[in-house]
Amino acid sequence: MDAGSLYWVNSLGGHVMLLPAGAAAPVELISGAQDLVGLALDGRAVYWTDVQDGSVSTAPRQ
């Protein structure tokens, strides 16, 4: 969570999601990924990990 926005991973669906502050519906940041776990934010990006291969992926924050 940051400044009222909520981020999460849907590991079964392979999505990284965002619910912006004041929004009525979530936004899909990433889709089609596999085995997502973990989520981190910094000032510029969203990071998530793939439990199967140990990789860390990133996308710009919105």
C-alpha positions, 0 to 999 in steps of 0.5 A: 500500500502507498498513499492510499493505493493498494497493490497485490499479486494474484498468484493463481491468475498470474496478475499484479493488481492495483486499486488506486486511491478513490477508484471503484475498480482495480487495474491489472498491471501485469497478466500471464505471469506464473507462480507469483509471490511477494511484492515490493514497492519503491518510488519508481517501480513494483517488484514481484517474485516467481517462486518457481524460478526465483526471478524478480520482475518489475514494472513502472508504478502507476 
